[in-house]
Amino acid sequence: MAEQLEFFPVASPCRGICQSDERGFCSGCMRSRDERFKWQKLSDAEKQNVLRL
């Protein structure tokens, strides 16, 4: 499969709900606590990988 070129930064999936469940995942964006705190430092490829999970 050919790799798709990305021209725009990966937007945050945050919906402004920000409530963690018992496992530590946000009920709004479904990211882990670690993923939320590190989001700004991740590369676009890393962000896309987080969104695929």
C-alpha positions in Angstrom: 0.0 0.0 0.0 1.4 3.4 -0.9 2.1 5.8 1.9 -0.2 8.9 2.0 1.5 12.3 2.2 0.3 14.5 5.1 0.2 18.2 4.6 -1.6 19.3 7.7 -0.7 18.7 11.4 -2.7 16.0 13.2 -5.4 17.7 15.2 -6.0 16.8 18.9 -9.0 14.5 19.4 -9.9 16.4 22.6 -13.6 17.1 22.9 -13.3 19.1 26.2 -14.9 16.4 28.3 -11.7 15.3 30.1 -13.0 12.7 32.5 -10.9 9.6 33.1 -12.5 6.2 33.6 -11.2 3.5 36.0 -8.5 2.4 33.6 -7.2 6.0 33.1 -8.6 6.6 29.6 -10.5 9.8 28.9 -14.2 9.4 28.2 -14.1 12.2 25.6 -11.1 11.4 23.4 -10.3 7.8 24.6 -6.6 8.6 25.0 -4.6 7.4 28.0 -3.4 9.9 30.6 0.2 9.5 29.2 -1.0 10.1 25.6 -2.9 13.2 26.6 0.0 14.7 28.5 2.6 13.9 25.8 0.4 14.9 22.8 2.1 18.2 22.0 5.5 16.5 21.9 4.6 13.6 19.7 5.4 13.6 16.0 2.6 13.5 13.5 3.3 9.8 12.8 3.1 9.1 16.6 -0.2 11.1 16.8 -1.7 9.1 13.9 -0.7 5.9 15.6 -2.4 7.0 18.9 -5.6 7.8 16.9 -5.5 4.3 15.2 -5.6 2.4 18.5 
